[in-house]
């Protein structure tokens, strides 16, 4: 099966398998998460959109207790391919809870408490400033040693962040697992690499 077909099949299955319940993360009242933005081919006008005080404050509040330390948000614009990305970088120590699952199964859905606020933030900006922002991809990036993985969301356009794609970009290659009730099943080697890549301890 070619990679495009494999992704389509995995994502279609992910939408039919009920995601496991995600245990609520205890939030600590007080200061919201500290957000730091980085720009990649994004002009000053759009930088201003993404820095809207109300939207940024709400995002920081939604992530309160779910992230430790600083939240690095990278905004990308690829002019040649007409693709935008909003990507939260998960540095070592950033995740307050690890991704669950055992053996070959990873509960990627445990990352939804991070992607849902990011998708809401994107929708607020699209509605207030430019509807085209709704097409920006919402992603999480984690780098651990020589491992780099990118997790994205799927669903209707635009996806609301509740469903995590069973296909993960790992070191530039797409790796698709099989969704199950307990999570997403990968090969043993893939699961080991992805678990290490998403390890909150680094």
N, C-alpha and C positions, 0 to 999 in steps of 0.2 A: 504494500500500500504506500502511495506517495505521501510526503509530509502534509500536503494540503488536505488530502482525504482523511488522514489520520487525525489531524486537528479538528476537522469538521465533525467526524464521528465522535471524538472524545468530548467535544463541547456540547453536541446534541445529547449525548448520554448524561452529561453533567446537569443539564437542565431538567432531565426527567428523574434523576435520583434526588430524593429529598436530602438537603444538606443536614448534617448532624447538628444537634443543638450546641450552640457555643456557650460555654459557661461564662457568665458575666464577670468582667474584670472589675475588681474593687477599685473605685476611683477615690483619690485623695482630695478632699475639698481644699481649695486654696488656689495657688497660682496655676494658670493654664500652661500647656506645653509651650516651650520657647521655639518659635519658628524662624528659620534662616533660609532665605530664598537665593537660588543661584540661577542665572539666566544663560541660555544657550541659543543664540540667534533670535532672541526676542527683543523687539524694539522698545523704546522708552514708553510709548503710548500703552502698549499691552502690559508692560511691567507695572504701570500704574493701575491697570485693571486688576491684575493679580494681587496687588498690594492693598486693595480696597480694605479699609480699616474694619468695617463691619464683618465682611466675609472672613478676613484673616482671624479676627477675634473669635468668631464662632468656630472656625476650624481648630484653633488652639484649645478652645474650651472643650470641644468634642473629643479631642485626643488626651485631655487631662486624665491622668491615671493609667492611660494605655501605653504611653511612651515615657521612657526615662531620659532625662537630659534634653539635649537639643534635637529638634526635628529638622532635618535638612530636606528642603523641598526644591527639586530641580524642575524647571520649566523649559521644555525644548520646543523648537520650531524647525522643521525640516522643509525648507522652501521647495527643494527639488521634488519631493514626494508629497508635498501638501499634507504633512502629518505633524500634529502637535502631541506633546506628552506632558503629563504632570506626574512626577515620580518622587515618592518618598524614599529616601535612602536610609536603610536600616543599619546603622553603625553598630559595632559591638556594644552591648549594654543598652541599646535603644528599646528593644522589645521587653515588656514587663512579663509576658508569658511566652513560653516556647510553643512552637507548632507541635500539636499532639500527634498521636498515631504510633503504631508499633510495627516492627519488621519492615515489610515492603509498603506499608500503608502510611501515608501522611495526611493529616487533617488540615489541608490547605485552607479550609473554610474558617479555621481559627484566625485567619488574617482579615476576615471581613470587618471586624470592628475598626480597622485602620482604613480600609478602602471605602466603606460607606460614607464616613465624614468627608473624605477627599472627593467622592463623586458628588455629594451635596454641595460642597464648595464650588466645584466646577459648574454645576447647574445654576447656582446663585449668580456667578459671574456671567454665564451665558444669557441669563434672563435680564440682567441689569445692563450689560455693556455690549456684547456681541454674541449672537446666537451660534456663531461658528465655534466658539469655545466649547460648546457641548460635544463636539467631535474629538476633542483632545482625549487621548488615551490616559487612563488612570493606572498607574503601575507602582509596584514596590520593588526596590533593588537592594540586594544584600551581597556584600563581598567578604569572603573569608579566605585569606591566603590566596591560593591560585584559583579559587572558585568564585564565579560571579553568576548570580541568578536573578532573573526578573520575573515577577509574578504579575499577572494582569487580571482584569475582570471581564465577564461576559454577560450577555443578556440583551434585552431589547434596546433599541437605540433611543436615547443613550443609556447604557447600562447603569444601574443605580448602586453598584458596588456590593450587592448582597451575595453574588455568586462569583466565586474565584475560578478562573480557568484551570482545567486539569492539565493544560499545556504550559510548561515553564521553560523560559529561555535559559539555558545553562551553558556558560562559556561560548555564547554566540550560536548555539545549536538548540533547536526546539525539541523538548522532551515531553511527550504526551503520556500520561498515565490513564488508567481506567477507573472512572468514578464508581464508588461503591457506597453503601450506607454508612460505613465507618470512615470513609475518606477517599483518597485517590491512591490506587495501587500502581506502583512502578516496578521495574525490575529491581533486584536486590542491589545492584551497583548504582542504579539511578537513585534509589531511595537513600542510600548511604551518602551519596554526594549532595543531594538536595537537603537532607537533614543537617549535614555539616555546614552547608552554605547558609541555612536559615537559623543556625544556632545563635541564640541571643547573646551568648557569652563571648563569641568571637573565636 
